[in-house]
Amino acid sequence: MESQQVRPVASVGQAASEIEDALSRNQDRVTQLSIVLASAIEDAEQANRQKQSLELRIEALEEDLRKHKDALLLQRLGSPDGLQTSCENCPTCGQSLPDGFEITDYPLTTEDNVTHLEKELGTFRSMVLDAAHATEISHARVQRLREELEGLRAAIRSQKDALISPNSLPDTAALAERLRLEAQVDGLRSVRDSIESSIDELDSLAATWRRNKESLTALRGRELTSSDEEKIRSLRSSLVSQLEAYGFRSLVPQSLDISPKTYRPIHEGFDLGFDLSASDMIRVIWAYLFSFMEVSREYQGNHPQILIFDEPRQQEAARPSFQQLLNRAATNGAAGSQIIFATSEEEDDLASMLAGLPHQITSIPRGEKLIKSRTA
């Protein structure tokens, strides 16, 4: 490849008329760019104000949603059905409403309000992402215009200096322009290298994404093996039998099942939730933990065969339920598992419930700690 020849820089006397024409064009361009820049700055400020307004609206919606969720939780825990939220402000625009103003004769329920607010929040969060993108573009445009304006002003200064220089000297404006263009070329090359590097990285990520997508697609089409189904049946059987023994009352234990996707207890296709009392939820936790231990031991799974309970008798679970839990723990302990309980139950009551069961008990006097610092 032949090297390019560098054109020599003309003297001021030779290029005087060209310098004057370029100076005139640059001055006109500066005037035009100043007007465009002022408009771009206003657009950027407007985009930023719009983004801030949306963020404030999201904060208000999140606070409103939190209050409605609190009200819904109170209702589900037994609060009177007539619990009302404040209607002093319009729930849509936030403006205050005159006394006695009726929004509707058929107001939304608390559940409907929660659903509506969640959808509205999703919409506004999408809007604020768009606004942030628009703000970023506006600021980038302002920055580009300022850089172009700064370059024109530097060229104007060089051209003015050249016109008052001796005619025999080289055209300093042409030299300054050449240096500016060389710097711009170097900057563009750097940007090109950065883009090419980013493209290579994106190609790698795209290849990884395609592999992951193919793997996920293969998993979706894979049926559970007969062994998998047998393990799930054993898990359900253990769970149900324990709940019956523990005195589970919120639902019929036999109506519960194990989800083949999440392996969690479900009722009529849904995870167990507010349908359970607090004490029955504790019973489900007991049963679920022991079910996994037992099924893993039966099928040589990866369970470490150790369970640690800290105050398992929460929500004042009935004494017979707790005694059945201790019986289950003793059975698993005899099968080779290790179950550790930390409880503040009275020692005499605990001893009576453990009578006849294989166990080891360590009593820690009140005020003392099980783990003590080592003394010198």
Secondary structure, DSSP 8 states (H G I E B T S, - for coil): ----------BHHHHHHHHHHHHHHHHHHHHHHHHHHHHHHHHHHHHHHHHHHHHHHHHHHHHHHHHHHHHHHHHHTT--TT-----SB-TTT--B--TT--S-SS---HHHHHHHHHHHHHHHHHHHHHHHHHHHHHHHHHHHHHHHHHHHHHHHHHHHHHHTS-TTSB-HHHHHHHHHHHHHHHHHHHHHHHHHHHHHHHHHHHHHHHHHHHHHHHHHT----HHHHHHHHHHHHHHHHHHHHHT--SS-GGGEEE-TTT--EEETTEE--TTS-HHHHHHHHHHHHHHHHHHHHHTT-S--SEEEEES--GGG--HHHHHHHHHHHHHHHHTT-EEEEE----HHHHHHHTTTS--------TT--SS-----
